[in-house]
Amino acid sequence: MNKPLWFLYIIAILIEYERKISSYDKYCKNNYMLSFYLKE
């Protein structure tokens, strides 16, 4: 297996995953802050 190519493939997947997670994470943080605010 060509290691550099495999490595680039993994990085591409991680970047895509990171992009999805960060937008989801922002959504979760907003929900968490909102629920915390409503509890007060």
C-alpha positions, -999 to +999 in steps of 0.1 A: +000+000+000+013+034-009+017+051+025+017+088+015-015+083-006-032+064+023-021+092+047-036+119+025-069+099+022-071+097+060-064+134+064-091+142+038-116+121+058-106+138+090-110+173+076-145+164+063-154+148+097-140+178+116-161+202+095-193+182+102-184+178+139-176+215+144-210+226+129-227+200+150-207+210+181-217+247+176-253+236+174-250+215+206-232+244+224-260+268+214-287+244+226-268+238+259-264+275+265-300+281+257-312+254+281-289+267+308-302+302+302-338+290+305-331+271+337-319+303+355 
